[in-house]
Amino acid sequence: MKESSRTFSPGKSDIFWCHKCNLPLLSERCICGSLGERIRLSPPADIRLCSSSGRDLLKGLFEKDFGFSDFLEGRIVLLNKIAGIDRRDQVIVDGHHIATLWFDLTTGSYKLDLEPAGSALLAARAKKNVVVCSDSLLRGHIKGKWLPEEKIEMKADELALGDNVILKIGKFFGAGVVRRKADGSSAIRIKGVTQKEVALGERPTLEDLIEANEEHLRRLEKVAARELEAYLSRTRLPVNASFSGGKDSLASLILCQKVKSGAEVLFIDTHLEFPETVEYVRSFCSAHHLRLRVISGEDGFFSQAESFGPPAKDFRWCCKTNKLGPMTSFIQRHYPKGCVTIEGRRIYESFNRATIRAVERNPYVPGQTTLNPIRNWRALEVMLYIYWKGLEPNPLYEKDFERIGCWLCPASLQSEFARLAESHPELYARWSSVLHMWADENGLDQRYIDWGFWRWQRHPPKMVELARAYGIDLRQRLSGAKARKVTGIRDIDLRVVKGRSPCGLEYSIEADLSAPQNQPFEAVAGALKMLGEVSYSEDLGAAVIRTQWGRVTIFANGHIMVVAPERAAEDLLRRASEIVLRVQMCTRCKICEKNCSRGAIYIGDTIVIDEKKCNRCGKCSQGCIAADQASKILRKLQC
């Protein structure tokens, strides 16, 4: 699936707003008896409450751009995450989408895109960036068009490129942005207009919000609890709850204790958790007399990062070493006959979780069955449920962290790393130092780190476009000093992490192959055609091989990822590694040419494969000196 099409709607795509009580509603009817106005949300519609730090951020931006922000004080603000290159949230106040908050990777700062409803709200209050236009401008369709200079009656001083402006056009209000035209001049492009005035209502409290939605929350709990009870009544396996310290696992823990009080609570301490999270989990369980079992992950992440490089969204070796391995060992020791674990996974969280079922056999941890009672809940429902129960979530949420997990997780947005730099400067400095050192060793632009490119092995199209626009080379290149370390057979090494990734549904192997660099990676990619159909990206320095047994991704820096059934995955790793070594150790003896009756292989400066003739029979490796050496090396390395 192309990145540009990766917008999904896993469930409900709207909420309601009671304008009489000025409250957001999870169901159509308010406690006052009024029907709420339907508010359409952009997918995935995982709407959430704005935190106190998030409110401060918005106030600062509105003050900077328009000289007015008091309207946000004490008001319920909702944020709806939408598609973007990094953080991008619709800002909803009093039932109106007034602006879009987004994070600019290139400047490392937040910005606002004003919407027409925001212009209507601020028109009479703003002290900056207001442009008064002639109402003759309203003749014809004007959305998306340039604002003619002669139609401007009063203009704000010193407008800069990218500035959002409030347009006052007779009885209409509009939102515009300063852009550069094709001729190099700057002008205001009109984003949209509205004639509807936006009047601010009362300032209800969080307690009012919970009371208005209590019946909906009660129904959510009833359905989830009944589902848990139905399954647990049919099993004799011991039951526990997974508690990460985040809001979703807290909601599922509450449900677990409701239907199975006394169940053991499992917390995996990866040694990469926020200190606040560790303290929150321990204090919460202590205060509520819960049987907490802390499962300790490996403590060698930073030394492993020196070997594998930083983890990435599509190369999460850390999940195996710091989570799955310890959890698997714990289950085997303490639940030898298996167990049932209640988890807080939700379909709104990601594409990979969009197909979560009520009951699943954990493909990552043998013997563990997982129940997902809140899989259809939205973030707003989760948080209101927690408050309804009289509990407080992890304090990190109020610091504007959307997700609570490992503080250096590559699945985090770059905006969250910017937040980390403010909230935990010592943690940020430690990880930033490791990343910049790694970038330097691999000859990468420092913006590769500062702009968050390190979070992928295979970059999505939007990140590739950004790199091209700013001249950033995405290929991970070994520096001369590091390349000289791998010059001969004795230096070859293969480090392997095996298992099932928690971010996918298949068996996977991830490895780091150190091999001599006698040929460019392009030659390696070409030779991989003898294994399967190859897609090669020079920009990314990556080759993807698709076979009938599974998929292999190889990067120029030696990273290999295999996704296939378990037995096939082992064989694919061995065969892919052997081809890489054959290319780099080829003696040009041309025995392979003689072995191929189809004429599919040719030895020039390197191995060349004619994929139209190659039937991938493997006969070309018979008698090949390089292939024989590669096979012996891999056996010794216990590939």
Long-range contacts (C-beta under 8 A, 24 or more apart in sequence): 2-461, 3-460, 3-461, 3-462, 4-461, 4-462, 6-83, 6-351, 7-43, 7-44, 7-83, 8-43, 8-44, 8-351, 8-354, 9-43, 9-44, 9-45, 10-44, 10-347, 10-348, 10-354, 11-45, 11-347, 11-348, 11-376, 11-378, 12-45, 12-378, 13-40, 13-41, 13-42, 13-43, 13-45, 14-38, 14-39, 14-40, 14-41, 14-45, 15-39, 15-41, 15-47, 15-78, 15-380, 17-94, 17-95, 18-212, 19-94, 19-95, 19-201, 21-202, 21-204, 21-208, 21-212, 22-76, 22-94, 22-95, 22-201, 22-202, 22-203, 22-204, 23-76, 23-204, 23-208, 23-209, 23-212, 24-76, 24-78, 24-92, 24-95, 24-209, 24-380, 25-212, 25-213, 25-216, 26-213, 26-216, 26-217, 26-380, 26-381, 26-384, 27-213, 27-215, 27-216, 30-212, 31-211, 31-212, 31-214, 31-215, 32-212, 37-95, 39-92, 39-95, 41-80, 41-90, 42-80, 42-82, 42-83, 42-90, 43-82, 43-83, 44-81, 44-348, 45-80, 45-348, 45-378, 46-80, 46-81, 46-346, 46-348, 46-349, 46-378, 46-379, 47-78, 47-79, 47-80, 47-92, 47-378, 47-379, 47-380, 48-78, 48-79, 48-80, 48-81, 48-378, 48-379, 48-380, 48-383, 48-402, 49-76, 49-77, 49-78, 49-79, 49-380, 49-383, 49-384, 50-77, 50-78, 50-79, 50-91, 51-397, 51-398, 51-399, 51-400, 52-398, 53-398, 53-399, 53-400, 54-79, 54-400, 57-101, 57-110, 57-400, 58-91, 58-101, 58-112, 61-101, 61-110, 61-111, 61-112, 62-99, 62-112, 62-122, 65-112, 65-114, 65-128, 65-129, 65-163, 65-164, 66-122, 66-126, 66-127, 66-128, 66-129, 66-130, 66-166, 67-126, 67-127, 67-128, 68-122, 68-125, 68-126, 68-127, 71-121, 71-125, 71-200, 74-203, 75-200, 75-203, 76-203, 76-204, 76-206, 76-209, 78-380, 81-402, 85-462, 85-463, 85-466, 86-413, 86-414, 86-415, 86-452, 87-413, 87-414, 87-415, 87-416, 93-121, 93-200, 94-198, 94-200, 94-201, 96-121, 96-198, 98-198, 103-413, 103-414, 103-415, 103-418, 105-414, 105-451, 105-452, 105-466, 106-451, 106-466, 106-470, 108-418, 108-450, 110-415, 111-162, 112-164, 113-164, 113-177, 113-191, 114-164, 114-165, 114-166, 114-175, 114-177, 114-191, 115-175, 115-191, 115-192, 116-173, 116-174, 116-175, 116-191, 116-192, 116-193, 116-194, 117-194, 117-196, 117-198, 118-175, 119-166, 119-167, 119-173, 119-174, 119-175, 119-194, 120-173, 120-194, 120-196, 120-197, 120-198, 121-198, 121-200, 122-166, 123-166, 123-168, 123-173, 126-166, 128-156, 129-156, 129-159, 129-163, 129-164, 129-165, 129-166, 130-154, 130-156, 130-165, 130-166, 130-168, 131-155, 131-156, 131-165, 131-166, 131-167, 131-168, 131-176, 131-188, 132-168, 133-167, 133-168, 133-169, 133-174, 134-169, 135-169, 135-170, 135-171, 135-172, 137-169, 138-169, 138-170, 138-172, 138-193, 142-174, 142-190, 142-193, 143-190, 143-191, 143-192, 143-193, 144-189, 144-190, 144-191, 145-189, 145-190, 146-181, 146-187, 146-188, 146-189, 146-190, 147-176, 147-187, 147-188, 147-189, 147-190, 149-187, 159-186, 159-188, 161-186, 167-193, 169-193, 171-195, 173-197, 206-387, 209-384, 210-384, 210-387, 210-388, 213-384, 214-388, 216-381, 217-381, 217-384, 217-385, 217-388, 220-377, 220-381, 220-385, 221-255, 221-258, 221-385, 224-255, 224-373, 224-374, 225-255, 225-258, 225-259, 225-373, 227-358, 227-371, 227-373, 228-255, 228-256, 228-259, 228-260, 228-342, 228-371, 228-373, 229-259, 231-340, 231-358, 231-359, 231-371, 232-259, 232-260, 232-340, 235-340, 235-369, 237-335, 237-337, 237-338, 237-339, 237-340, 237-369, 238-264, 238-335, 238-339, 238-340, 239-263, 239-264, 239-339, 239-340, 239-341, 239-342, 240-264, 240-265, 240-266, 240-293, 240-339, 240-340, 240-341, 240-342, 241-265, 241-266, 241-341, 241-342, 241-343, 242-266, 242-267, 242-341, 242-342, 242-343, 242-344, 243-267, 243-281, 243-285, 243-292, 244-268, 244-277, 244-281, 244-344, 244-404, 244-405, 245-273, 245-277, 245-278, 245-280, 245-281, 245-394, 245-404, 246-344, 246-394, 246-403, 246-404, 246-405, 247-344, 247-379, 247-382, 247-383, 247-386, 247-393, 247-394, 247-397, 247-404, 248-344, 248-345, 248-346, 248-349, 248-374, 248-382, 249-343, 249-344, 250-284, 250-344, 250-386, 250-391, 250-393, 250-394, 251-344, 251-374, 251-377, 251-382, 251-385, 251-386, 252-342, 252-343, 252-344, 252-372, 252-373, 252-374, 253-290, 253-342, 253-344, 254-385, 254-386, 254-389, 254-391, 255-342, 255-373, 255-374, 256-342, 257-288, 257-290, 260-342, 262-291, 263-291, 263-342, 264-291, 264-293, 265-290, 265-291, 265-292, 265-293, 266-293, 266-295, 266-327, 266-330, 266-341, 267-292, 267-293, 267-294, 267-295, 268-295, 268-297, 268-322, 268-323, 268-326, 268-327, 269-294, 269-295, 269-296, 269-297, 270-297, 270-301, 270-318, 270-322, 270-323, 270-406, 271-296, 271-297, 271-298, 271-299, 271-301, 271-322, 272-297, 272-301, 272-318, 272-322, 272-406, 272-407, 272-408, 272-409, 273-405, 273-406, 273-407, 274-396, 274-404, 274-407, 274-424, 276-394, 276-395, 276-396, 277-394, 277-396, 277-404, 280-394, 280-395, 293-330, 293-334, 295-326, 295-327, 295-330, 296-326, 297-321, 297-322, 297-323, 297-325, 297-326, 298-322, 298-325, 298-326, 302-434, 305-434, 305-438, 307-495, 307-512, 308-495, 308-497, 308-510, 308-512, 308-559, 309-438, 309-442, 309-476, 309-512, 309-557, 309-559, 310-410, 310-434, 310-435, 310-438, 310-454, 311-409, 311-410, 312-410, 312-454, 312-455, 312-456, 312-457, 313-410, 313-411, 313-455, 313-456, 313-457, 313-503, 314-456, 314-457, 314-458, 314-553, 314-561, 315-457, 315-510, 315-559, 315-561, 316-410, 316-411, 316-501, 316-502, 316-503, 317-497, 317-510, 318-406, 319-501, 319-502, 319-503, 320-497, 320-498, 320-499, 320-501, 320-510, 321-497, 322-406, 323-502, 324-364, 324-365, 324-499, 324-500, 324-502, 325-499, 327-365, 327-368, 328-364, 328-365, 328-366, 331-365, 331-366, 331-367, 331-368, 332-366, 332-367, 335-367, 335-368, 336-367, 337-367, 338-367, 338-368, 338-369, 339-367, 339-368, 339-369, 340-368, 340-369, 340-370, 340-371, 341-368, 341-369, 341-370, 341-371, 342-370, 342-371, 342-373, 343-370, 343-371, 343-372, 344-372, 344-374, 345-370, 345-372, 345-375, 346-372, 346-374, 346-375, 346-376, 346-377, 346-378, 346-379, 346-382, 347-375, 347-376, 348-377, 348-378, 348-379, 352-503, 352-504, 352-505, 363-500, 363-505, 363-506, 363-507, 364-499, 364-500, 364-501, 364-502, 399-423, 407-431, 410-454, 410-455, 410-456, 411-455, 411-503, 412-455, 413-452, 414-451, 414-452, 414-455, 417-452, 440-479, 441-478, 441-479, 441-481, 441-482, 442-476, 442-477, 442-478, 442-479, 442-482, 442-557, 443-477, 443-478, 443-479, 444-473, 444-476, 444-477, 445-472, 445-473, 447-472, 448-472, 448-474, 457-542, 457-553, 457-555, 457-559, 457-561, 458-537, 458-540, 458-542, 458-544, 458-553, 459-540, 464-539, 464-540, 467-539, 468-539, 474-539, 474-540, 474-541, 475-538, 475-539, 475-540, 475-541, 475-556, 476-541, 476-555, 476-556, 476-557, 477-541, 477-556, 477-557, 478-517, 478-557, 483-517, 485-514, 486-514, 486-515, 486-516, 486-517, 487-516, 488-516, 489-585, 489-629, 489-633, 491-516, 492-516, 492-581, 492-633, 492-637, 493-637, 494-577, 494-634, 494-637, 494-639, 496-573, 496-639, 498-569, 504-563, 506-550, 506-563, 506-564, 506-565, 507-563, 507-564, 507-565, 507-566, 507-569, 508-561, 508-562, 508-563, 508-569, 509-560, 509-561, 509-562, 509-569, 509-570, 509-573, 510-559, 510-560, 510-561, 510-562, 511-559, 511-560, 511-561, 511-562, 511-573, 511-577, 512-558, 512-559, 512-560, 513-558, 513-559, 513-560, 513-577, 513-580, 514-558, 515-558, 515-580, 515-581, 515-584, 516-584, 516-585, 517-584, 518-584, 518-585, 518-586, 519-583, 519-584, 519-586, 519-605, 519-606, 521-556, 523-583, 523-605, 523-606, 523-607, 524-554, 524-579, 524-580, 524-583, 524-584, 525-554, 526-606, 526-607, 526-608, 526-609, 527-579, 527-582, 527-583, 527-606, 527-607, 527-608, 527-609, 528-552, 528-554, 528-576, 528-579, 529-609, 529-611, 529-614, 530-579, 530-600, 530-601, 530-609, 530-614, 530-616, 530-618, 530-620, 531-572, 531-575, 531-576, 531-579, 531-616, 532-616, 533-611, 534-611, 545-576, 547-572, 552-576, 554-580, 570-639, 573-639, 574-634, 574-639, 577-630, 577-634, 577-639, 578-621, 578-627, 578-630, 578-631, 578-634, 581-626, 581-629, 581-630, 581-633, 581-634, 582-607, 582-621, 582-624, 582-626, 582-627, 582-630, 583-607, 585-626, 585-629, 585-630, 586-626, 587-625, 587-626, 589-624, 589-625, 591-623, 591-624, 591-625, 592-620, 592-621, 592-623, 592-624, 592-627, 593-620, 595-619, 595-620, 595-622, 595-623, 595-624, 596-620
